[in-house]
Amino acid sequence: MTTRSTPKPRGIRRLERWLVGLAMAVIAFILERIVMRSVKKGGDAKGQPPPTTVTSRGGEVDLE
């Protein structure tokens, strides 16, 4: 059995770590809600045409 090199956090440190974890969970929840709302709305602007990919094998390509 191995022993811990640092002692287990006590008192204020333990409370602080718990509060930081709680705050991170709240932030993650809020960000997830924002992303899901964006995905449900369609994600990107509907006025723009879809991107076009041009592939060429040698020679010159005129994109106008």
KEBA-901258 format. One line per field, with one value per residue: residue number from 0; residue in one letter; chain; x, y, z of N, C-alpha, C in turn. Coordinates in steps of 0.2 Angstrom, whole numbers, plus 5000, padded with zeros to 4 digits. Example, Ala and Ser with C-alpha at 12.3 -4.5 7.8 and 13.67 -1.06 7.14 Angstrom:
<pts>
seq c(0,1)
type c(a,s)
mol c(A,A)
n_px c(5066,5064)
n_py c(4972,4989)
n_pz c(5039,5035)
ca_px c(5062,5068)
ca_py c(4978,4995)
ca_pz c(5039,5036)
c_px c(5066,5064)
c_py c(4984,5000)
c_pz c(5039,5039)
</pts>
This chain:
<pts>
seq c(0,1,2,3,4,5,6,7,8,9,10,11,12,13,14,15,16,17,18,19,20,21,22,23,24,25,26,27,28,29,30,31,32,33,34,35,36,37,38,39,40,41,42,43,44,45,46,47,48,49,50,51,52,53,54,55,56,57,58,59,60,61,62,63)
type c(m,t,t,r,s,t,p,k,p,r,g,i,r,r,l,e,r,w,l,v,g,l,a,m,a,v,i,a,f,i,l,e,r,i,v,m,r,s,v,k,k,g,g,d,a,k,g,q,p,p,p,t,t,v,t,s,r,g,g,e,v,d,l,e)
mol c(A,A,A,A,A,A,A,A,A,A,A,A,A,A,A,A,A,A,A,A,A,A,A,A,A,A,A,A,A,A,A,A,A,A,A,A,A,A,A,A,A,A,A,A,A,A,A,A,A,A,A,A,A,A,A,A,A,A,A,A,A,A,A,A)
n_px c(5004,5003,5008,5001,5009,5006,4996,4978,4966,4959,4946,4945,4951,4946,4932,4934,4938,4927,4917,4923,4922,4908,4905,4911,4903,4891,4894,4897,4885,4877,4884,4882,4868,4867,4874,4866,4854,4858,4861,4848,4842,4847,4860,4870,4870,4856,4855,4867,4875,4879,4896,4907,4917,4931,4940,4954,4964,4979,4983,4976,4964,4950,4941,4931)
n_py c(4994,5011,5027,5044,5058,5071,5078,5075,5087,5099,5107,5124,5123,5112,5115,5126,5119,5111,5121,5127,5117,5116,5128,5127,5116,5123,5133,5124,5118,5130,5134,5122,5123,5135,5131,5120,5127,5135,5125,5119,5130,5130,5133,5141,5156,5159,5166,5165,5156,5138,5133,5130,5118,5117,5107,5102,5095,5099,5111,5128,5136,5145,5155,5164)
n_pz c(5000,4996,5002,5004,4997,5000,5012,5015,5009,5021,5030,5025,5013,5008,5007,4998,4986,4983,4981,4969,4960,4960,4954,4941,4936,4935,4925,4914,4912,4908,4896,4889,4887,4879,4867,4863,4861,4850,4840,4838,4832,4820,4818,4808,4798,4788,4776,4768,4755,4753,4756,4742,4734,4724,4714,4705,4692,4687,4675,4671,4682,4682,4692,4691)
ca_px c(5000,5007,5005,5000,5015,5003,4990,4971,4964,4955,4943,4944,4954,4941,4926,4936,4938,4920,4914,4926,4919,4901,4905,4913,4897,4886,4896,4897,4878,4875,4887,4878,4861,4868,4876,4860,4849,4861,4860,4841,4840,4850,4868,4873,4866,4852,4856,4873,4875,4883,4902,4908,4924,4934,4945,4957,4970,4983,4981,4974,4957,4947,4935,4926)
ca_py c(5000,5017,5033,5050,5062,5077,5077,5076,5094,5100,5114,5129,5120,5107,5119,5129,5114,5110,5127,5128,5111,5117,5134,5124,5113,5128,5136,5119,5118,5136,5133,5117,5126,5139,5127,5116,5132,5136,5119,5119,5135,5129,5134,5146,5161,5155,5170,5163,5150,5133,5133,5126,5115,5116,5102,5103,5091,5102,5117,5134,5136,5152,5155,5170)
ca_pz c(5000,4995,5006,5001,4998,5003,5017,5012,5011,5026,5031,5020,5006,5005,5005,4992,4980,4982,4978,4963,4956,4959,4949,4935,4934,4933,4919,4909,4911,4904,4890,4885,4885,4874,4861,4861,4858,4843,4836,4837,4828,4813,4818,4805,4795,4782,4770,4765,4751,4755,4753,4736,4734,4718,4713,4698,4690,4683,4671,4675,4684,4682,4697,4690)
c_px c(5004,5004,5005,5006,5012,4997,4983,4969,4959,4952,4942,4946,4948,4934,4928,4935,4931,4916,4916,4922,4911,4900,4906,4907,4892,4888,4896,4889,4875,4878,4883,4871,4862,4870,4870,4855,4851,4860,4853,4839,4842,4858,4870,4868,4862,4853,4862,4872,4880,4890,4903,4916,4925,4940,4948,4963,4974,4980,4978,4966,4955,4941,4930,4920)
c_py c(5006,5023,5039,5054,5069,5075,5078,5083,5094,5107,5118,5127,5116,5110,5123,5125,5112,5115,5128,5123,5113,5123,5131,5120,5117,5131,5131,5118,5124,5135,5128,5119,5130,5136,5123,5121,5134,5131,5118,5124,5135,5131,5140,5151,5158,5159,5168,5156,5145,5134,5128,5124,5114,5112,5102,5098,5095,5108,5123,5133,5144,5152,5160,5168)
c_pz c(5000,5000,5002,5002,5001,5007,5013,5014,5016,5027,5025,5013,5003,5003,4998,4985,4978,4979,4971,4958,4955,4954,4942,4932,4931,4926,4913,4907,4906,4897,4886,4883,4879,4867,4859,4858,4851,4838,4834,4832,4821,4813,4815,4801,4789,4776,4766,4761,4754,4752,4747,4736,4726,4718,4706,4698,4685,4679,4675,4677,4685,4686,4696,4686)
</pts>
